[in-house]
Amino acid sequence: MFHITTLPLNVMSLITSIAGAIAVMIWRVRESRTAVSAKKIIIPPLGMATGFSMFVVPAFRVPWSWAAIAFLGGAVALAYPLLRTSRLVREGETVMAQRSHAFFAVVILLAGIRVAARGYLDTVLSVQQTAGLFFILAFGMILRWRTEMFFQYRALVKAPRSSC
């Protein structure tokens, strides 16, 4: 008889975290090859915001204070390296994302921090609560990063074009 074993939730969570980090790196390479627009900056956090629907399920809920700490941790501490390794530049009439090799190191470092923290948090919280906290943390990070990119984009678009 064929027997299928299921992986524990924490192992599945680790696998999806690693897959997510790889997806971000691939997406970043592809993104840097095309022109940046306001829509391309704004849509990812709006799409990600739909993930807050996970908190409809009671198993994912965490105290508001924990959520605030996770959001601020992402927005203040973890967004900083992304901001330092992301830059928009004007090339003629278009705005392009300038790729930094350090960005990939930052993504790998952030994934490592996430895996290490998750290893601990999974021992004191449910896998669902840990997932909820990391979602809030990531949302804070992405929201600040994209907001600053949007302001940088607007400044580049409004700046007078040089006549070289």
Residue pairs with C-beta under 8 A, 6 or more apart in sequence:
7 15
9 127
10 118
10 122
10 127
13 118
13 122
13 127
13 130
13 131
14 115
14 118
17 111
17 114
17 115
17 118
18 111
18 115
20 111
21 107
21 108
21 110
21 111
24 107
25 104
25 107
28 99
28 103
28 104
28 107
29 99
31 40
31 97
32 96
32 97
32 98
32 99
34 40
35 94
35 95
35 96
36 88
36 94
36 95
36 96
36 97
36 149
36 153
37 95
37 153
38 150
38 153
38 154
41 146
41 149
41 150
41 153
42 146
42 150
44 142
44 146
45 139
45 142
45 143
45 146
48 138
48 139
48 142
49 139
51 135
51 139
52 135
52 139
54 60
54 131
54 132
54 135
55 61
55 132
57 128
59 126
59 128
59 129
60 128
60 129
60 131
60 132
61 129
61 132
62 70
62 125
62 129
62 132
62 133
62 136
66 133
67 132
67 133
67 136
70 133
70 134
70 136
70 137
70 140
71 136
71 137
71 139
71 140
72 140
73 137
73 140
74 136
74 137
74 138
74 139
74 140
74 141
74 142
74 144
75 140
75 141
75 143
75 144
76 140
76 144
78 110
78 113
78 137
78 140
78 141
79 140
79 141
79 142
79 144
79 145
79 148
81 106
81 109
81 110
82 103
82 106
82 141
82 145
83 144
83 145
83 148
84 102
85 100
85 102
85 103
85 106
86 97
86 100
86 103
86 145
86 149
87 97
87 98
87 100
87 152
88 95
88 96
88 97
88 98
88 149
88 152
88 153
88 156
89 95
89 96
89 98
89 156
90 96
90 156
90 159
90 161
93 161
95 153
95 156
95 157
114 134
118 130
118 134
121 130
121 133
122 130
125 133
